[in-house]
Amino acid sequence: MTASTADANLASGAASERAPFLLWPVARREFYQAIIIALSLPLLWGVALFGIKAALIVCSTLGGAVITQALLRRSRRGRLLTFNHTIASALMLACLTAVQCPLWLAGAASALMTLVIWLVGPPGRHRVHVGLLTALMLSLVVGRVGTGPVLVKEALFVGNIHRTSPVRRFRWPAAAPVVGNDAITVPSPDMVLAKTLRSISDHPEGLKARATLDNAFGIELPPPAELFLGVMPGRIGVVAILGIILGGLLLAYRHILQPASWAVFLLAVLLGLVFGPLSAHTFHHEFWQSLGGLWYLPKERALYLIFVELCTSDFLFASVFILAMPGTLPLSPRARWVFLLAAGILAALFVRIGLPLPPATTALLLLQPIGPWLDSLLPRRTWMRT
């Protein structure tokens, strides 16, 4: 590569087509291809749990992005769009979309996302991930879901979630209680958990709090095995814990996801859950007393509570896929650790106060613009800088 070519790439923000890839890896085809393959794993299981409606949402999201990019590519600015980056952003949007979202709204949000990417420029010029920002806006429009359908075992992939019947006890049956139905309607675990923690946050050490927890864990919340399988209403790609783990292993094998970053973020989340308040209900009059309320619970209930929060929220999804996206983390190691610790604790606080948005995604997106500032404040130590 000549000096003039390198100067032109730096001035334009375009990625080099040959080594050393001056803006590596934000525009490398192979990088986003690996993320697309990894994202397909939780989406596939989400389609199995929610059936035809989930598959149509994924197709609508991909269709809106592809059609919009094809139209924008006719412009001079549109030639800078990267197809694999657009597809990866659309799949991230589909993963964070609730199955209750209308099809036309999912397609419109994906088209708007592609239009914004076209306006702000190619990968490498985004201060925040446009796909994630669009997903948060879509979550505000759709709203939180108190109850939702999940397909029974006999109707996986091909079932219709609109043919559903309610159940009194959270369990995953082989067939629906009503003949001809494909799904069961169950309460959303995060809403049940928020209501439960709110009711026990004033006196978590009392007998009433233990009885409330026993009722929630025994009737309203899914058992541990079904939690791990993602048998619960929620966002299409976030509920698939097994698919997220497999996708994370693939990205780690490809050296795209840093295991150390994943571990630090989840450690910060656990610190926030263990030492943070149980609910925003106690902020007004018992703020300091409410901190660390988890310690007043029986050990087995406290551990199960953390397990439920990890499985029902987007902590695992964000720790794998959002941290793997280029531009999320600062470049300097020290700045990266500060960023991850702050994001994890903030995400734990968001889930406890009942933020009507995916907490980990929101925390990482809020802190992403300060990444360059952290790099300048905490630069990498070298033999030239001690």
Secondary structure, 3 states (H helix, E strand, C coil): CCHHHHHHHHHHCCCCCCCCCCCCCCCCHHHHHHHHHHHHHHHHHHHHHHCHHHHHHHHHHHHHHHHHHHHHCCCCHHHHCCHHHHHHHHHHHHHCCECCCCHHHHHHHHHHHHHHHHHHCCCCCCCCCHHHHHHHHHHHHHCCCCEEEEECHHHCCCCCCCCEEECCCCCCCCCCCCCCCCEEEEECHHHHHHHHHHHHCCCCCCHHHHHHHHHHHHHHCCCHHHHHHCCCCCECCCCCHHHHHHHHHHHHHCCCCCHHHHHHHHHHHHHHHHHCECCHHHCCCCHHHHECHHHHCCHHHHHHHHHHHHHHCCHHHHHHHHHHCCCCCCCCHHHHHHHHHHHHHHHHHHHHCCCCCCHHHHHHHHHHHHHHHHHHHCCCCECCEC
